[in-house]
Amino acid sequence: MDAPKSKVKCSVKDCQYNKRFMCEAGSIEVNPMGDNNVNTCDGTKCSTFTKNATT
């Protein structure tokens, strides 16, 4: 059985995985920022980001 696939929107133009504003990374890692006490999406970051070499 295949794992479920999510459609993840991405507005980070510099990321190599952003294809037409959709993330095409094989897996996505999201981590907390700061003190690990996250109450809103502002306390998270996409650790999958890799800068696109062409920008």
N, C-alpha and C positions, 0 to 999 in steps of 0.2 A: 504494500500500500504506500503510495506517495504521500509525502508530507503536504499539508495545505499550503497553498501559495497565496501570498498577500500582494495586493497592488499598492505600492508605496509611492506616493507623489513626492517629487523633489523639485524645489525651486532654486537649488544651489547650482548655478550655471557652471562653476569651476570644477565640479566633481566629475570624474571620469565615468561614473556609473549613471549619470543623469542622461537619459535618452528621451528626448521630447517630453521633459518634465515628469518622467517616471523612472524610478530607481531600478536598474537592471543588475544589481549586485547579486551574486549567488547566495549570499546570506547578509544579514544586517545586524549590526551590534549597536545598541543604544545604552549609554552609561550615564550615571548621575554626574552632575557638576558640583564642585564645592564640597560640602560636608556630608554628602550622601543622603541628606534629608530632603527628599523631593516631594513637593506639594502641588506643583503645576508643571506643565510642559516646559516652562522657562528653566527648570532645573535639570534638563536633560540635554544630551548632545549625541549626535550621530558619530560613532567612532569608526564607521565604515568609510567615511569620507577619504578620498584620495584625490589630490589636485590633478586636474586634467593637464597633461603636458603641452597641449596645443593652445592654452589660453594664457 
